Amino acid sequence: MAQKEQKPQKSDKKAPAKTLKEKRADKQAKKNRG
């Protein structure tokens, strides 16, 4: 169980970074389209 809990934590930290990058890309894509 400890191992499973540690993995999600690492993923959680990496997930926000990817989401932020994707959000920025979405904003740029919308600006480029508009």
C-alpha positions as CSV (number, residue, x, y, z in Angstrom):
1,M,0.0,0.0,0.0
2,A,2.9,2.4,0.8
3,Q,4.3,1.9,-2.7
4,K,0.9,2.6,-4.3
5,E,0.6,5.8,-2.2
6,Q,4.0,7.0,-3.1
7,K,3.5,6.6,-6.9
8,P,0.3,8.7,-7.0
9,Q,2.1,11.5,-5.1
10,K,4.9,11.6,-7.7
11,S,2.3,11.5,-10.5
12,D,0.3,14.3,-8.8
13,K,3.3,16.5,-8.7
14,K,4.0,15.9,-12.4
15,A,0.3,16.1,-13.4
16,P,-0.1,19.8,-12.5
17,A,3.0,20.7,-14.5
18,K,1.7,19.0,-17.6
19,T,-1.8,20.5,-17.1
20,L,-0.2,24.0,-16.8
21,K,1.8,23.5,-20.0
22,E,-1.3,22.2,-21.7
23,K,-3.4,25.1,-20.5
24,R,-0.8,27.5,-21.8
25,A,-0.7,25.7,-25.2
26,D,-4.5,25.9,-25.3
27,K,-4.4,29.6,-24.7
28,Q,-1.8,30.1,-27.4
29,A,-3.7,27.9,-29.8
30,K,-6.9,29.9,-29.2
31,K,-5.0,33.2,-29.8
32,N,-3.4,31.8,-33.0
33,R,-6.8,30.6,-34.2
34,G,-8.6,33.8,-33.2
